[in-house]
Amino acid sequence: MASWSEFAADEPRLADGIRVLMQQYGPGFGYLATVRADGGPRVHPVSPVITDEGLFCFVVDSPKRRDLERDGRYALHSFPPEESDDEAYVAGHARPVTDPARVARLARSHRAAPQVDWRLFEFTVDVAMLARREPGGVGGAGEGHGRPAVQVWLDPRATAPGVAAAPATRPVSGDSLAARPAA
């Protein structure tokens, strides 16, 4: 499980592209998928915080926080830009930040309200994906603008036992990750 900082050091252009999409409206904005107690998915809008230190999220007392406390698996997807269907995605594991100085520093710098019952989580990165569609492609607004150029990064340490590690990044063409053959 790589930290955001380790991922960004390994693939700075990909990390920057993901950061731009996550922070396109100022503060971070995306959709967080968590795992419910019954194993089903749950999706929530959140404001991720991306710094040189890592990828974080202040999570109020809610079903999503209980999901992360019980089962830290997550996926985070960017909100779509108005002018394109570009998208960014990261997935990995969330863990509570327990260092009081780090919590206080991030809370101050990102204006987390002290009177709100929130908990700070750091998100590791097992998978990162950025899909960009060229303007002027086939189709009108909202029709996908042609096939995307997709970059995928897989944390080499996160591969399952017995599965060959994939290259760190690779351009992929196609409409989804599912359409691409496994490494």
Beta strands, then each sheet from edge to edge (+ up, - down):
strand 1: 30-35
strand 2: 41-46
strand 3: 49-50
strand 4: 55-60
strand 5: 73-78
strand 6: 87-96
strand 7: 118-123
strand 8: 127-132
strand 9: 149-154
strand 10: 169-173
sheet 1: 2+ 1- 5+ 6- 7+ 4- 3+
sheet 2: 2+ 1- 5+ 6- 8+ 9- 10+
end
